[in-house]
Amino acid sequence: MAIPTPAATTGLRETKKQETRQLISDHATRLFIAQGFEQTTIAEIAAAARVAKKTVTNYFPRKEDLALDHQEQFAASLAGAVTARRPGESALAALRRAFADAVAAQDPTAGFSGQQFARMIADSPTLSACLRGLHDQREHHLAQALAEATGAQPDDITVQTAAGLLGAVHRVLFHRIQTLTLAGHPNDQIAHTIAAEAARAFDLLEPALSGYGIA
């Protein structure tokens, strides 16, 4: 009989952890949608997932982490687009391209969350506040990326202003997608609408930022 190597054992352990985490997240989301975020308890989630309450909090320290479990990816998304910009591409051009790709893919980080999930957030003061905080974090990370791209300090007024403008456009477009989702529009229709509206929104920034942060 083959004896599992330490690497294989570690791999199996990590796989099991990811499966448990996903199981808890799935049950939590189902309960939040069915009965509301504020009304759902950690004990109910643990019971549904058949794990201990401590297991839930070990994987998700805050209750809102159970509902918004891609926070790091969201917060880093704009900064990542700037860092990965192509040679000769400005920060604005890179972000326009990345947003267009996200809309084409109907990416949840752009706002394509589905009607039930969007309603869950809209109906919860806690989750709505958490989402606003994530937008703020995303803008903060963007400012850091812009500072590195231009050789400026993160608190430089030009960096802060550029991050604020770019962050605001993404915030507006995100909420526009959510609004259309809550109104019952299908994702394909939303993507078509947002592609046109995003072009107009980004065009407003071209006079000020078309040459900013060119790689």
C-alpha positions in Angstrom: 0.0 0.0 0.0 1.4 3.4 -0.9 2.1 5.8 2.0 1.0 9.4 1.3 3.9 11.8 1.1 4.0 14.9 3.3 3.3 17.0 0.2 0.3 14.8 -0.7 -1.0 15.0 2.9 -0.7 18.7 2.9 -2.5 19.0 -0.4 -5.3 16.8 0.8 -5.6 18.9 3.9 -5.8 22.1 2.0 -8.4 20.7 -0.4 -10.5 19.6 2.6 -10.2 23.1 4.1 -11.3 24.7 0.8 -14.2 22.3 0.5 -15.3 23.1 4.1 -15.0 26.8 3.5 -17.1 26.7 0.3 -19.7 24.5 2.0 -20.1 27.0 4.9 -20.2 29.9 2.4 -22.8 28.2 0.3 -25.1 27.5 3.2 -24.7 31.0 4.6 -25.6 32.6 1.3 -28.6 30.4 0.9 -29.9 31.3 4.4 -29.1 35.0 4.0 -31.1 35.1 0.7 -34.0 33.2 2.3 -34.4 35.0 5.5 -32.2 38.1 5.5 -28.6 38.8 6.6 -29.5 40.4 9.9 -32.0 37.7 10.8 -29.6 34.8 10.2 -27.4 33.6 13.0 -24.0 31.9 13.0 -25.6 29.0 14.9 -28.1 28.5 12.0 -25.3 28.5 9.5 -23.2 26.1 11.5 -26.2 23.7 11.8 -27.0 23.9 8.1 -23.3 23.1 7.2 -23.1 20.5 10.0 -20.1 22.1 11.6 -19.4 23.7 14.9 -20.0 27.5 15.4 -16.2 27.8 16.1 -15.5 26.3 12.7 -17.6 28.9 11.0 -15.8 31.8 12.8 -12.4 30.2 12.2 -13.0 30.4 8.4 -15.0 33.6 8.5 -14.1 35.9 11.5 -16.9 38.4 10.7 -20.4 37.5 9.8 -20.3 39.8 6.7 -17.3 37.8 5.4 -19.7 34.9 4.9 -21.8 37.0 2.4 -18.9 38.9 0.8 -16.2 36.3 0.6 -14.2 37.8 -2.3 -13.3 41.0 -0.6 -9.6 40.9 -1.2 -10.0 40.2 -4.9 -12.5 43.1 -5.2 -10.3 45.6 -3.2 -7.2 44.8 -5.3 -8.9 44.7 -8.7 -8.3 48.3 -9.9 -4.7 48.4 -8.5 -4.1 45.1 -10.3 -5.3 46.5 -13.6 -2.9 49.5 -13.3 0.0 47.3 -12.3 -0.6 45.0 -15.3 -1.0 47.8 -17.8 0.7 47.3 -21.2 3.7 49.2 -22.5 2.6 52.6 -23.6 -0.8 52.2 -21.9 -2.1 54.8 -19.4 -3.7 53.9 -16.1 -7.1 55.1 -17.5 -6.7 53.0 -20.7 -5.8 49.9 -18.6 -8.8 50.4 -16.3 -11.1 50.9 -19.3 -9.9 47.7 -20.9 -10.1 45.8 -17.6 -13.7 47.0 -17.0 -14.8 46.1 -20.6 -13.4 42.6 -20.1 -15.2 42.3 -16.7 -18.5 43.4 -18.3 -18.0 41.0 -21.2 -17.4 38.2 -18.7 -20.3 39.4 -16.5 -17.8 39.3 -13.6 -19.4 39.5 -10.1 -16.6 41.9 -9.0 -17.9 44.4 -11.5 -21.4 44.0 -10.0 -23.0 41.1 -11.8 -24.1 39.3 -8.7 -27.6 38.1 -9.6 -30.9 39.5 -8.4 -31.2 37.5 -5.2 -27.7 38.4 -4.1 -28.1 42.1 -5.0 -31.4 42.2 -3.0 -29.7 40.6 0.0 -27.1 43.4 0.0 -29.6 46.2 -0.6 -31.8 45.0 2.2 -29.0 44.8 4.7 -27.6 47.9 6.3 -24.6 45.9 7.5 -23.7 44.6 4.1 -24.4 47.9 2.4 -22.0 49.6 4.8 -19.4 46.8 4.2 -19.7 47.3 0.5 -19.1 51.0 0.8 -16.0 50.2 2.8 -14.8 47.8 0.1 -15.1 50.6 -2.5 -13.0 52.8 -0.2 -10.4 50.1 0.2 -10.3 49.6 -3.6 -9.7 53.3 -4.1 -6.9 53.3 -1.5 -5.1 50.4 -3.2 -5.6 52.1 -6.5 -3.9 55.3 -5.1 -0.9 53.1 -4.0 -0.7 51.6 -7.5 -0.9 55.0 -9.2 1.9 56.3 -6.8 4.2 53.5 -7.8 3.3 54.0 -11.5 4.2 57.7 -11.4 7.0 57.7 -8.8 4.9 60.0 -6.5 4.0 59.6 -2.9 0.6 58.0 -2.1 -0.6 61.2 -0.4 0.3 63.4 -3.4 -2.7 65.4 -4.4 -2.5 64.4 -8.1 -2.4 60.7 -7.1 -5.3 61.1 -4.7 -7.4 63.1 -7.2 -6.8 60.6 -10.0 -7.6 57.7 -7.7 -10.7 59.5 -6.6 -11.9 60.1 -10.1 -11.2 56.6 -11.3 -12.6 55.0 -8.2 -15.8 57.1 -8.5 -16.5 56.0 -12.1 -16.1 52.3 -11.1 -18.3 52.9 -8.0 -21.0 54.5 -10.2 -20.9 51.8 -12.8 -21.0 49.1 -10.1 -24.1 50.6 -8.5 -25.7 51.0 -12.0 -25.2 47.3 -12.6 -26.8 46.5 -9.2 -29.7 48.9 -9.9 -30.4 47.2 -13.3 -30.1 43.8 -11.7 -32.6 44.6 -8.9 -35.0 45.9 -11.6 -35.0 42.4 -13.1 -33.0 43.0 -16.3 -31.1 39.9 -17.6 -27.3 40.0 -17.4 -26.9 40.1 -21.2 -29.0 43.2 -21.5 -27.2 44.8 -18.5 -23.8 44.1 -20.1 -25.0 45.7 -23.4 -26.3 48.8 -21.6 -23.3 49.2 -19.3 -20.8 48.8 -22.1 -22.2 51.9 -23.7 -22.6 53.8 -20.5 -19.1 53.0 -19.3 -17.7 54.3 -22.6 -19.4 57.7 -21.9 -18.3 57.7 -18.2 -14.7 57.0 -19.0 -14.7 59.5 -21.9 -15.4 62.2 -19.2 -12.0 61.4 -17.7 -10.0 61.4 -20.9 -9.1 65.1 -21.0 -7.6 64.9 -17.6 -6.1 61.4 -17.4 -5.4 60.2 -20.9 -1.6 60.6 -20.5 -1.4 59.8 -16.8 0.6 56.9 -15.5 1.7 55.6 -18.9 3.8 52.4 -18.6 
